[in-house]
């Protein structure tokens, strides 16, 4: 947080820090757009990511995105075993400025707010202010998912000191900061171990390479605003925001659904494994003026979210069935069940295997024992070739997208399901199937339906 932006202590600021949490005043602070340099730093500091700060490797546990009248900045909680630090990323002026902080509750740190002393040393207050914020990931303290924070900044014998409180009932968190400079304080991928950012990459993890620009540029459904609106309308009809306010968009990608769902009245959290997609999603949300918490997470391990965190979970556009081991797909469903509140609902949408197999297979240059679908699209001004090879023994589709003009290609390998298989898996995970539809218009499911759209629910509280 910038030392100068809030100005000196005065009567107006004294009154502002006493305003109740969640007051309408926080609407005065629209989120400020980041420059590309600031956005690039923010994209690397997502929950679950590994980062090297001045030669030391940390894991990002969670982060606070805070906005006041001048800037939107980050407070990132870093972990290394049992040790924690906070990395602040200030964005005022367009260039990221980083500082590292050791923070603790006021009583533990030896801080007295009334006398402005830290371990007996008198501090000089330099600024105070307030901001609205959202949290992403997990924290050692029970921070609200969103709210208004108040903070004060000082100079003392230990240098710059900051104190912040995230709710009227919460403790003051206090610490001294060490300036790190700009983005160069974060070392590149060469500073990480060979596993790369965010943990291990197992053989066969095709999604780490597939979900890039080839996929997003070639998938015309991704670029169809009408279809997106229809999908969002389907969610709001089956999961009304009034009764399902806390929504997790699992495998959220670039925020195609998460951002308009936030506009529909949900408190949305988006989870995805791709740091690049999460960066795009945050920029999409900022451009739309929507507050969405985007968290980097593997759908098999949603440990960033406590049990019962959400009233609804969505998994849309065939974002299920990625893993070669069926037990891994079941892990996903068990995690969904865990993070759902009692009676919470899960909306799952995948391609209908039976309808896929009603297409006519290619015969030219294709062995008799193979089922291959080929087509091309040039509607965007660029030509992409699509080849889908179905394996009847595994019910998996190997889908390759190629751009002839550049020779670039990308391949996915995912499982498709008949409706009865999907329903059995949901029930095995402890979810109750409430409805099955064949498309986003909520039409009845038939063997000819393009999709299997399932609404399931967690057991109600007893």
C-alpha positions as a Python dict, from the first residue, in 0.01 Angstrom:
ca = {
    (1, 'X'): (0, 0, 0),
    (2, 'X'): (139, 334, -100),
    (3, 'X'): (265, 559, 179),
    (4, 'X'): (139, 883, 29),
    (5, 'X'): (-184, 818, -149),
    (6, 'X'): (-418, 858, 150),
    (7, 'X'): (-274, 1184, 275),
    (8, 'X'): (-203, 1296, 632),
    (9, 'X'): (-417, 1208, 929),
    (10, 'X'): (-722, 1432, 955),
    (11, 'X'): (-1072, 1438, 1102),
    (12, 'X'): (-1232, 1305, 781),
    (13, 'X'): (-1004, 999, 778),
    (14, 'X'): (-1070, 946, 1149),
    (15, 'X'): (-1440, 918, 1072),
    (16, 'X'): (-1387, 691, 772),
    (17, 'X'): (-1204, 423, 969),
    (18, 'X'): (-1502, 386, 1201),
    (19, 'X'): (-1757, 319, 927),
    (20, 'X'): (-1923, -26, 961),
    (21, 'X'): (-1796, -303, 735),
    (22, 'X'): (-1996, -347, 413),
    (23, 'X'): (-2133, 10, 406),
    (24, 'X'): (-2242, 160, 77),
    (25, 'X'): (-1934, 383, 77),
    (26, 'X'): (-1727, 100, -70),
    (27, 'X'): (-1911, 156, -398),
    (28, 'X'): (-1703, 470, -442),
    (29, 'X'): (-1407, 250, -527),
    (30, 'X'): (-1439, 93, -873),
    (31, 'X'): (-1160, -148, -959),
    (32, 'X'): (-875, 27, -1140),
    (33, 'X'): (-733, -136, -1455),
    (34, 'X'): (-379, -267, -1434),
    (35, 'X'): (-108, -190, -1684),
    (36, 'X'): (31, -495, -1869),
    (37, 'X'): (336, -488, -1639),
    (38, 'X'): (121, -503, -1326),
    (39, 'X'): (-113, -764, -1476),
    (40, 'X'): (184, -986, -1565),
    (41, 'X'): (303, -982, -1203),
    (42, 'X'): (-48, -1048, -1074),
    (43, 'X'): (-88, -1344, -1310),
    (44, 'X'): (214, -1512, -1151),
    (45, 'X'): (84, -1469, -796),
    (46, 'X'): (-227, -1688, -804),
    (47, 'X'): (-319, -1924, -516),
    (48, 'X'): (-135, -2255, -556),
    (49, 'X'): (145, -2113, -771),
    (50, 'X'): (514, -2145, -683),
    (51, 'X'): (716, -1826, -695),
    (52, 'X'): (1078, -1734, -623),
    (53, 'X'): (1123, -1403, -442),
    (54, 'X'): (1481, -1281, -416),
    (55, 'X'): (1616, -1635, -441),
    (56, 'X'): (1370, -1802, -204),
    (57, 'X'): (1092, -2031, -323),
    (58, 'X'): (742, -1982, -181),
    (59, 'X'): (398, -2124, -246),
    (60, 'X'): (112, -1876, -285),
    (61, 'X'): (-155, -1969, -27),
    (62, 'X'): (-397, -1684, -89),
    (63, 'X'): (-421, -1323, -188),
    (64, 'X'): (-624, -1012, -119),
    (65, 'X'): (-722, -786, -411),
    (66, 'X'): (-788, -443, -260),
    (67, 'X'): (-919, -125, -423),
    (68, 'X'): (-930, 229, -293),
    (69, 'X'): (-985, 563, -465),
    (70, 'X'): (-648, 554, -645),
    (71, 'X'): (-538, 200, -719),
    (72, 'X'): (-608, -172, -704),
    (73, 'X'): (-326, -360, -535),
    (74, 'X'): (-241, -710, -409),
    (75, 'X'): (-155, -852, -69),
    (76, 'X'): (-24, -1206, -129),
    (77, 'X'): (20, -1464, 150),
    (78, 'X'): (330, -1678, 86),
    (79, 'X'): (411, -2008, 257),
    (80, 'X'): (731, -2209, 296),
    (81, 'X'): (650, -2497, 526),
    (82, 'X'): (530, -2342, 851),
    (83, 'X'): (679, -2000, 771),
    (84, 'X'): (471, -1727, 609),
    (85, 'X'): (531, -1384, 460),
    (86, 'X'): (317, -1129, 279),
    (87, 'X'): (413, -990, -59),
    (88, 'X'): (255, -653, -137),
    (89, 'X'): (225, -546, -502),
    (90, 'X'): (146, -176, -538),
    (91, 'X'): (35, -57, -880),
    (92, 'X'): (0, 321, -849),
    (93, 'X'): (184, 485, -1138),
    (94, 'X'): (162, 181, -1365),
    (95, 'X'): (481, 1, -1262),
    (96, 'X'): (455, -275, -1000),
    (97, 'X'): (636, -208, -672),
    (98, 'X'): (695, -507, -449),
    (99, 'X'): (765, -529, -77),
    (100, 'X'): (789, -824, 164),
    (101, 'X'): (617, -814, 503),
    (102, 'X'): (623, -1019, 823),
    (103, 'X'): (278, -980, 976),
    (104, 'X'): (116, -1097, 1296),
    (105, 'X'): (-183, -1010, 1508),
    (106, 'X'): (-134, -689, 1706),
    (107, 'X'): (-105, -858, 2044),
    (108, 'X'): (155, -1104, 1915),
    (109, 'X'): (352, -833, 1738),
    (110, 'X'): (354, -605, 2042),
    (111, 'X'): (159, -329, 1869),
    (112, 'X'): (-61, -80, 2052),
    (113, 'X'): (-296, 115, 1827),
    (114, 'X'): (-393, 381, 2079),
    (115, 'X'): (-35, 486, 2155),
    (116, 'X'): (101, 400, 1808),
    (117, 'X'): (388, 196, 1951),
    (118, 'X'): (549, -126, 1829),
    (119, 'X'): (734, -324, 2095),
    (120, 'X'): (766, -3, 2294),
    (121, 'X'): (904, 207, 2006),
    (122, 'X'): (699, 514, 1912),
    (123, 'X'): (578, 521, 1550),
    (124, 'X'): (494, 822, 1335),
    (125, 'X'): (169, 780, 1146),
    (126, 'X'): (209, 870, 777),
    (127, 'X'): (-124, 762, 628),
    (128, 'X'): (-453, 592, 693),
    (129, 'X'): (-737, 488, 469),
    (130, 'X'): (-986, 225, 367),
    (131, 'X'): (-1046, -3, 71),
    (132, 'X'): (-1287, -269, -44),
    (133, 'X'): (-1141, -612, -107),
    (134, 'X'): (-1198, -971, -217),
    (135, 'X'): (-996, -1273, -109),
    (136, 'X'): (-873, -1567, -313),
    (137, 'X'): (-728, -1891, -177),
    (138, 'X'): (-677, -1970, 192),
    (139, 'X'): (-545, -1781, 494),
    (140, 'X'): (-437, -1860, 848),
    (141, 'X'): (-693, -1607, 969),
    (142, 'X'): (-1065, -1631, 905),
    (143, 'X'): (-1078, -1348, 654),
    (144, 'X'): (-1417, -1266, 503),
    (145, 'X'): (-1451, -1348, 133),
    (146, 'X'): (-1509, -979, 64),
    (147, 'X'): (-1558, -661, 259),
    (148, 'X'): (-1394, -336, 360),
    (149, 'X'): (-1055, -308, 522),
    (150, 'X'): (-911, -15, 714),
    (151, 'X'): (-539, 43, 745),
    (152, 'X'): (-279, 273, 892),
    (153, 'X'): (81, 324, 794),
    (154, 'X'): (373, 438, 1004),
    (155, 'X'): (745, 504, 1007),
    (156, 'X'): (951, 373, 1297),
    (157, 'X'): (1291, 237, 1396),
    (158, 'X'): (1222, -79, 1191),
    (159, 'X'): (1128, 126, 884),
    (160, 'X'): (785, 118, 726),
    (161, 'X'): (511, -40, 939),
    (162, 'X'): (153, -112, 834),
    (163, 'X'): (-153, -222, 1029),
    (164, 'X'): (-474, -347, 867),
    (165, 'X'): (-808, -485, 984),
    (166, 'X'): (-1038, -676, 749),
    (167, 'X'): (-1357, -657, 954),
    (168, 'X'): (-1478, -461, 1258),
    (169, 'X'): (-1456, -777, 1471),
    (170, 'X'): (-1125, -899, 1329),
    (171, 'X'): (-776, -843, 1471),
    (172, 'X'): (-534, -580, 1350),
    (173, 'X'): (-256, -744, 1147),
    (174, 'X'): (72, -560, 1187),
    (175, 'X'): (413, -589, 1026),
    (176, 'X'): (725, -418, 898),
    (177, 'X'): (804, -414, 528),
    (178, 'X'): (1116, -456, 317),
    (179, 'X'): (1112, -290, -27),
    (180, 'X'): (1205, -530, -309),
    (181, 'X'): (1182, -304, -613),
    (182, 'X'): (993, -393, -929),
    (183, 'X'): (896, -711, -1113),
    (184, 'X'): (1260, -821, -1123),
    (185, 'X'): (1218, -931, -759),
    (186, 'X'): (1026, -1231, -893),
    (187, 'X'): (1257, -1478, -1059),
    (188, 'X'): (1148, -1653, -1378),
    (189, 'X'): (1070, -2020, -1433),
    (190, 'X'): (1441, -2101, -1426),
    (191, 'X'): (1427, -2024, -1054),
    (192, 'X'): (1179, -2306, -998),
    (193, 'X'): (1248, -2675, -990),
    (194, 'X'): (1215, -2888, -1301),
    (195, 'X'): (851, -2958, -1226),
    (196, 'X'): (765, -2599, -1320),
    (197, 'X'): (519, -2356, -1174),
    (198, 'X'): (248, -2493, -951),
    (199, 'X'): (379, -2847, -887),
    (200, 'X'): (433, -3164, -1080),
    (201, 'X'): (327, -3228, -1436),
    (202, 'X'): (254, -3595, -1485),
    (203, 'X'): (291, -3773, -1817),
    (204, 'X'): (-33, -3758, -2010),
    (205, 'X'): (-146, -3429, -1856),
    (206, 'X'): (-253, -3304, -2200),
    (207, 'X'): (-447, -3010, -2057),
    (208, 'X'): (-127, -2830, -1959),
    (209, 'X'): (-53, -2774, -2329),
    (210, 'X'): (-393, -2791, -2498),
    (211, 'X'): (-565, -2497, -2335),
    (212, 'X'): (-387, -2216, -2515),
    (213, 'X'): (-452, -1983, -2804),
    (214, 'X'): (-503, -2259, -3063),
    (215, 'X'): (-798, -2391, -2864),
    (216, 'X'): (-954, -2056, -2774),
    (217, 'X'): (-912, -1919, -3128),
    (218, 'X'): (-1056, -2228, -3296),
    (219, 'X'): (-1348, -2304, -3066),
    (220, 'X'): (-1628, -2101, -3225),
    (221, 'X'): (-1860, -2182, -2934),
    (222, 'X'): (-1621, -1994, -2704),
    (223, 'X'): (-1660, -1689, -2925),
    (224, 'X'): (-2039, -1700, -2953),
    (225, 'X'): (-2190, -1441, -2715),
    (226, 'X'): (-2539, -1571, -2784),
    (227, 'X'): (-2446, -1921, -2672),
    (228, 'X'): (-2275, -1783, -2363),
    (229, 'X'): (-2592, -1592, -2271),
    (230, 'X'): (-2796, -1910, -2320),
    (231, 'X'): (-2562, -2104, -2091),
    (232, 'X'): (-2576, -1832, -1825),
    (233, 'X'): (-2957, -1826, -1853),
    (234, 'X'): (-2958, -2202, -1798),
    (235, 'X'): (-2754, -2159, -1480),
    (236, 'X'): (-2975, -1881, -1342),
    (237, 'X'): (-3291, -2084, -1416),
    (238, 'X'): (-3167, -2403, -1248),
    (239, 'X'): (-2961, -2236, -973),
    (240, 'X'): (-3138, -1907, -890),
    (241, 'X'): (-2892, -1660, -736),
    (242, 'X'): (-3137, -1568, -461),
    (243, 'X'): (-3115, -1921, -321),
    (244, 'X'): (-2765, -2011, -446),
    (245, 'X'): (-2562, -1690, -392),
    (246, 'X'): (-2215, -1846, -347),
    (247, 'X'): (-2117, -2009, -677),
    (248, 'X'): (-1801, -2190, -779),
    (249, 'X'): (-1734, -2204, -1154),
    (250, 'X'): (-1509, -2510, -1171),
    (251, 'X'): (-1269, -2513, -1470),
    (252, 'X'): (-1364, -2150, -1531),
    (253, 'X'): (-1110, -2091, -1810),
    (254, 'X'): (-1098, -1728, -1921),
    (255, 'X'): (-1406, -1630, -1720),
    (256, 'X'): (-1649, -1671, -2008),
    (257, 'X'): (-1927, -1779, -1769),
    (258, 'X'): (-1794, -1656, -1435),
    (259, 'X'): (-1802, -1287, -1525),
    (260, 'X'): (-2160, -1272, -1658),
    (261, 'X'): (-2271, -1491, -1367),
    (262, 'X'): (-2130, -1229, -1132),
    (263, 'X'): (-2339, -976, -1323),
    (264, 'X'): (-2645, -1198, -1267),
    (265, 'X'): (-2617, -1160, -891),
    (266, 'X'): (-2392, -1444, -773),
    (267, 'X'): (-2084, -1412, -554),
    (268, 'X'): (-1863, -1601, -796),
    (269, 'X'): (-1536, -1784, -743),
    (270, 'X'): (-1365, -1922, -1052),
    (271, 'X'): (-1116, -2209, -1026),
    (272, 'X'): (-884, -2325, -1302),
    (273, 'X'): (-539, -2482, -1331),
    (274, 'X'): (-417, -2252, -1611),
    (275, 'X'): (-241, -1941, -1480),
    (276, 'X'): (-268, -1787, -1826),
    (277, 'X'): (-644, -1839, -1841),
    (278, 'X'): (-684, -1700, -1490),
    (279, 'X'): (-496, -1389, -1596),
    (280, 'X'): (-729, -1345, -1890),
    (281, 'X'): (-1028, -1404, -1662),
    (282, 'X'): (-917, -1134, -1419),
    (283, 'X'): (-874, -886, -1701),
    (284, 'X'): (-1218, -980, -1836),
    (285, 'X'): (-1372, -922, -1493),
    (286, 'X'): (-1192, -590, -1450),
    (287, 'X'): (-1308, -470, -1792),
    (288, 'X'): (-1667, -562, -1702),
    (289, 'X'): (-1644, -403, -1357),
    (290, 'X'): (-1723, -734, -1183),
    (291, 'X'): (-1574, -869, -861),
    (292, 'X'): (-1485, -1235, -914),
    (293, 'X'): (-1235, -1430, -705),
    (294, 'X'): (-1020, -1639, -938),
    (295, 'X'): (-817, -1918, -777),
    (296, 'X'): (-563, -2153, -929),
    (297, 'X'): (-662, -2507, -840),
    (298, 'X'): (-665, -2863, -971),
    (299, 'X'): (-1026, -2980, -982),
    (300, 'X'): (-920, -3303, -808),
    (301, 'X'): (-795, -3107, -506),
    (302, 'X'): (-1005, -2810, -399),
    (303, 'X'): (-822, -2777, -68),
    (304, 'X'): (-822, -2399, -105),
    (305, 'X'): (-1193, -2410, -15),
    (306, 'X'): (-1333, -2528, 320),
    (307, 'X'): (-1616, -2779, 342),
    (308, 'X'): (-1955, -2633, 252),
    (309, 'X'): (-1812, -2316, 96),
    (310, 'X'): (-2060, -2290, -191),
    (311, 'X'): (-2432, -2303, -253),
    (312, 'X'): (-2374, -2404, -615),
    (313, 'X'): (-2097, -2546, -834),
    (314, 'X'): (-2099, -2535, -1214),
    (315, 'X'): (-1881, -2735, -1451),
    (316, 'X'): (-1967, -2636, -1807),
    (317, 'X'): (-1867, -2694, -2170),
    (318, 'X'): (-1738, -3052, -2129),
    (319, 'X'): (-1479, -2975, -1862),
    (320, 'X'): (-1512, -3319, -1703),
    (321, 'X'): (-1363, -3655, -1799),
    (322, 'X'): (-1006, -3534, -1850),
    (323, 'X'): (-826, -3801, -1650),
    (324, 'X'): (-721, -4146, -1772),
    (325, 'X'): (-795, -4308, -1436),
    (326, 'X'): (-1168, -4320, -1361),
    (327, 'X'): (-1084, -4285, -992),
    (328, 'X'): (-949, -3936, -1068),
    (329, 'X'): (-1280, -3832, -1221),
    (330, 'X'): (-1449, -3959, -905),
    (331, 'X'): (-1211, -3748, -697),
    (332, 'X'): (-1347, -3445, -878),
    (333, 'X'): (-1704, -3536, -790),
    (334, 'X'): (-1616, -3607, -428),
    (335, 'X'): (-1448, -3266, -404),
    (336, 'X'): (-1758, -3103, -551),
    (337, 'X'): (-1969, -3283, -292),
    (338, 'X'): (-1735, -3166, -13),
    (339, 'X'): (-1736, -2796, -101),
    (340, 'X'): (-2114, -2784, -148),
    (341, 'X'): (-2319, -2659, 145),
    (342, 'X'): (-2597, -2892, 265),
    (343, 'X'): (-2862, -2894, -6),
    (344, 'X'): (-2625, -2715, -247),
    (345, 'X'): (-2652, -2798, -615),
    (346, 'X'): (-2412, -2905, -887),
    (347, 'X'): (-2473, -2833, -1257),
    (348, 'X'): (-2265, -3050, -1491),
    (349, 'X'): (-2264, -3019, -1870),
    (350, 'X'): (-2080, -3262, -2102),
    (351, 'X'): (-2115, -3377, -2461),
    (352, 'X'): (-2357, -3667, -2508),
    (353, 'X'): (-2155, -3973, -2613),
    (354, 'X'): (-2454, -4137, -2780),
    (355, 'X'): (-2527, -3833, -2998),
    (356, 'X'): (-2159, -3801, -3091),
    (357, 'X'): (-2160, -4157, -3222),
    (358, 'X'): (-2460, -4088, -3447),
    (359, 'X'): (-2234, -3885, -3676),
    (360, 'X'): (-2101, -4047, -3993),
    (361, 'X'): (-1740, -4152, -3960),
    (362, 'X'): (-1479, -4069, -4222),
    (363, 'X'): (-1395, -4356, -4456),
    (364, 'X'): (-1123, -4202, -4674),
    (365, 'X'): (-783, -4300, -4542),
    (366, 'X'): (-931, -4436, -4220),
    (367, 'X'): (-893, -4801, -4111),
    (368, 'X'): (-1220, -4990, -4080),
    (369, 'X'): (-1177, -5036, -3705),
    (370, 'X'): (-1151, -4660, -3637),
    (371, 'X'): (-1424, -4403, -3584),
    (372, 'X'): (-1302, -4060, -3701),
    (373, 'X'): (-1487, -3729, -3740),
    (374, 'X'): (-1319, -3455, -3943),
    (375, 'X'): (-1431, -3102, -4023),
    (376, 'X'): (-1293, -2754, -4072),
    (377, 'X'): (-1397, -2399, -3988),
    (378, 'X'): (-1302, -2067, -4148),
    (379, 'X'): (-1573, -1847, -3998),
    (380, 'X'): (-1326, -1637, -3799),
    (381, 'X'): (-1107, -1557, -4100),
    (382, 'X'): (-856, -1825, -4001),
    (383, 'X'): (-887, -2188, -4103),
    (384, 'X'): (-871, -2465, -3844),
    (385, 'X'): (-893, -2839, -3909),
    (386, 'X'): (-1054, -3061, -3645),
    (387, 'X'): (-1005, -3437, -3616),
    (388, 'X'): (-1176, -3643, -3346),
    (389, 'X'): (-1077, -4008, -3308),
    (390, 'X'): (-1306, -4214, -3083),
    (391, 'X'): (-1176, -4518, -2894),
    (392, 'X'): (-1466, -4760, -2823),
    (393, 'X'): (-1269, -4949, -2558),
    (394, 'X'): (-1212, -4642, -2341),
    (395, 'X'): (-1489, -4410, -2461),
    (396, 'X'): (-1226, -4140, -2509),
    (397, 'X'): (-1196, -3886, -2788),
    (398, 'X'): (-856, -3773, -2913),
    (399, 'X'): (-927, -3429, -3059),
    (400, 'X'): (-658, -3254, -3263),
    (401, 'X'): (-690, -2895, -3382),
    (402, 'X'): (-453, -2781, -3657),
    (403, 'X'): (-401, -2444, -3821),
    (404, 'X'): (-267, -2521, -4172),
    (405, 'X'): (-135, -2170, -4228),
    (406, 'X'): (110, -2201, -3938),
    (407, 'X'): (139, -2577, -3902),
    (408, 'X'): (60, -2543, -3531),
    (409, 'X'): (-163, -2800, -3362),
    (410, 'X'): (-292, -2895, -3020),
    (411, 'X'): (-444, -3222, -2896),
    (412, 'X'): (-691, -3308, -2621),
    (413, 'X'): (-773, -3658, -2495),
    (414, 'X'): (-1089, -3678, -2288),
    (415, 'X'): (-1361, -3926, -2197),
    (416, 'X'): (-1724, -3889, -2306),
    (417, 'X'): (-2016, -4041, -2120),
    (418, 'X'): (-2356, -4185, -2182),
    (419, 'X'): (-2615, -4036, -1949),
    (420, 'X'): (-2654, -4350, -1736),
    (421, 'X'): (-2277, -4363, -1670),
    (422, 'X'): (-2268, -4004, -1554),
    (423, 'X'): (-2570, -4044, -1328),
    (424, 'X'): (-2417, -4351, -1164),
    (425, 'X'): (-2095, -4162, -1092),
    (426, 'X'): (-2281, -3868, -938),
    (427, 'X'): (-2479, -4100, -712),
    (428, 'X'): (-2163, -4286, -611),
    (429, 'X'): (-2018, -3952, -501),
    (430, 'X'): (-2311, -3895, -268),
    (431, 'X'): (-2505, -3655, -489),
    (432, 'X'): (-2876, -3685, -567),
    (433, 'X'): (-2974, -3644, -934),
    (434, 'X'): (-3264, -3398, -961),
    (435, 'X'): (-3297, -3345, -1337),
    (436, 'X'): (-3135, -3436, -1669),
    (437, 'X'): (-3165, -3210, -1973),
    (438, 'X'): (-3043, -3242, -2330),
    (439, 'X'): (-2931, -2884, -2393),
    (440, 'X'): (-2900, -2539, -2235),
    (441, 'X'): (-3263, -2463, -2318),
    (442, 'X'): (-3350, -2726, -2054),
    (443, 'X'): (-3519, -2948, -2312),
    (444, 'X'): (-3576, -3313, -2216),
    (445, 'X'): (-3283, -3547, -2256),
    (446, 'X'): (-3296, -3796, -2544),
    (447, 'X'): (-3042, -4013, -2718),
    (448, 'X'): (-3023, -3744, -2989),
    (449, 'X'): (-2955, -3457, -2746),
    (450, 'X'): (-2619, -3283, -2800),
    (451, 'X'): (-2542, -3259, -2429),
    (452, 'X'): (-2600, -3424, -2095),
    (453, 'X'): (-2691, -3140, -1859),
    (454, 'X'): (-2733, -3279, -1509),
    (455, 'X'): (-2860, -3103, -1199),
    (456, 'X'): (-2761, -3281, -879),
    (457, 'X'): (-2767, -3185, -513),
    (458, 'X'): (-2582, -3254, -191),
    (459, 'X'): (-2775, -3403, 102),
    (460, 'X'): (-2971, -3149, 304),
    (461, 'X'): (-2875, -3072, 662),
    (462, 'X'): (-3030, -3296, 923),
}
